[in-house]
Amino acid sequence: MQQWPVRRPRPSSKKLIPNLPLITGQRVFDALFPLSKGGVAAIPGPFGSGKCVTGDTLILADDKLMEIKDLYDSCASDTQNSTEESNGHERLIRLKKPLRIFTFNKNRIEAALATHVYKGKTGQLVEVRTRSGRNARLTPVHRLFKVDASLNIVETEAKSLNIGDYIISPRKLDFEAAYQDFHVQFECRVCDEKVLDELPKMVDWLCGDLGLTKKELACSVGVSESSLLNYYHKRSFPTLDFVAALFKPGKIRLRIGKIKTERNSAVVRVPAVFSEEFAELLGYLMSDGMIKGGASVHFFNKKSELRERVSFLIDKLFGLKTKEYYARTVEAVSVSSKGLVRVLESLGYPLRKKSRNVKVPSILLKSPDSVIRSFAAAYISCDGHVGKRGIEIATASKDMHAGLSYLLLRLGVLFRAAERAINGRAYYRTFISAREAVKIHPYYSSEFYYNSTDIVPMNSALFRQLLGGIKPFTLEKEGMSTAGYYVNQNLTAGMFRRIQLKLELRQLSGFAAALDYVFCDKIIGIKIIDQASDVYDISVPNTHNFVGGSHPMILHNTVSQSQLAKWADAEVVVYVGCGERGNEMTEVLEEFPKLVDPRTEKPLMNRTVLIANTSNMPVAAREASIYTGVTIAEYYRDMGYSVALMADSTSRWAEAMREISSRLQEMPGEEGYPSYLSTRLAEFYERAGRVVALSGKEGSVSVIGAVSPPGGDFSEPVTQSTLRVVKVFWALDAKLSQRRHFPSINWLTSYSLYADLLEPWFAKNVAADWRNCVDRLMA
């Protein structure tokens, strides 16, 4: 076992001229600004990779449906969260408590945790519309899951998609949901007999145990002594705030079963859980109900059985009696109760302009399927039309339209969405086929309705390939369609599953399993939008996608990866994550074993050394990580290997040196960095080179250092000190990054000083006039 001090270079017998290129796999680097084996390069610029969505994109996080912009703002204002990366254009925030989201993992949709939220900018968007009515605005490099001609699910950038392509969209969110407790959380008076009986006992216990007088106790819970005595002797009903404050020392959470909003108002019974009947009543009131004057609830419908059902539910759930009356053109029932109004308001029921502002309450999104079915069936009975071939639901509320789509996703109901303007106002429609509608309620009895939404793209050539030597008649005898054998015709998802099982097509077993969670959605429109926009994202380790959108889609998330480490033609790669995010290092560990080294046809991880110094590690470890990496690179160089060292990033390394220098009370230099910053950077980069080792073997170490200048300011000390040493400068341009042009290399400011040394190699192996072409291009 060898031992070597990492801050001292390993010796060599001879330095060689760096006249062989290090092919990086990035065409703009290799063709215009090449790097030699044994050379040094710097990449200063922004940290974002650009797979983002616009701020109005909805996301289901922690069982709440919200716009991703609002989610980001909420996380940014939470002082428990920390900013991990920030410059003038982008900000990445690490979450103290990760968010629960849903993600597509191989062939199923499952719950996962999002660890970061991100905000950046873009100058161009791609709008993608699908046949099912889904619509998303994405950055051009944002990836969607495309179904290719062989029925493989492949990640494809939005800019590479075409009209007629199929992408996968979520079919069902499958998870165990429990009944949700319903708690009163608004100002009211408690009338529950059990609570009123326990209140004097709690007062006596607190006074005796804590040695307080009733006056002192009253002051501690925020009421006057006379009010406390009135509550104690049951002369008046206590407020909810008083009850909560009184029972808090005993850590007792009481179940409040009856309330009043005013001294002389009627008592309102409060349901213990958000049940099927509670959801059903809410469905009726959110469709054909309204609140008048903040004091009464009304339900309008011509069908007497629905009015009677609403009256029955209000009486059973809340203990209130309704009155029936005729409201100009339609029959109605009403109940005057501010308590019921406050209960509905706490669930998000709007007090004004209900038709435009109503939305699905969050408590419904995390309730069991039976509760969701009750709500959906009640809502459809009022605002839906049950036709011969399916159901149509119309609403003037965009939020309700989106919320319904997520409720249908919970039930595994496929639908088509549409928007239409009438007299300048937008109205939203949801279409559910008869075959899917029976998942909500037995509206239809036949099981043979065709669902044109739930199909698998198929053509004659693929169908014949799947059959192999089997004759179509073999399938026809068992009632399976073989029309696709003769003409290009799609299969229903159900028929595809039957054929896959019959023919035992193992190569398609994963795709068939995925169809339980996703469906194939045809792209019918793609539009390029040139406009400056803020874009947002979340970071999901491992799967790197999440379910989101105004109607549920599977969207990719931001993960920065080292393309150079993946594809450089070096024999050994040393990747130093200096102060890097933990999920970035996890990504390398998970993805590299899956990638194949084209030289050896073995996993890429076999040639990679990973030094993981994450952002939550001590600064001393961060300062040492760079030296450790270059020493390991020299060790393999001495064995005769071509080594590429990726240091990401040297800016964080310099910040660690600044912090250590400050603690040592050393004289600071520019911007607080130590005065020896330039010397340390030069010593590090000078350890690169193509050499003959002491053993006589020839090897090389190429160093590529990423620099992250704050705000993209190239005049700051770390960037300037680096530029004095390196001979290749790949300048990342913030404006190109905002437009999602990757790699965002600025041709005018980037350069390579190895061009003359490499010209003979390029003339021999690429083109005799390579140098002339580059000079003419850059002129």
Summary of the structure (lengths in Angstrom):
residues: 779
radius of gyration: 33.1
end to end distance: 53.3
largest distance: 102.1
contacts: 2550
relative contact order: 0.17
helix: 36%
strand: 27%
